[in-house]
């Protein structure tokens, strides 16, 4: 019997602008021998720390199925992210099984 392992981190996510939103997408990672049951999306804030985005990228069946979420740009320019328009958006995705 094989034991399941922690899934790999998804490959580099991509970000695209769509209207007034930033859409984040990522490919399906290797699941470590057990089905991926969720994802956590972290965004880099202006102070250099990654913050869990749990409002627009809430772990749900939709997030699990599409491996994407959209965050309004207005959210990214206020606390806790405090990014300036034109700043790069850095994303970290964690797969859960």
Order of alpha helices (4+ residues) and beta strands (2+ residues): beta-beta-beta-beta-alpha-beta-alpha-beta
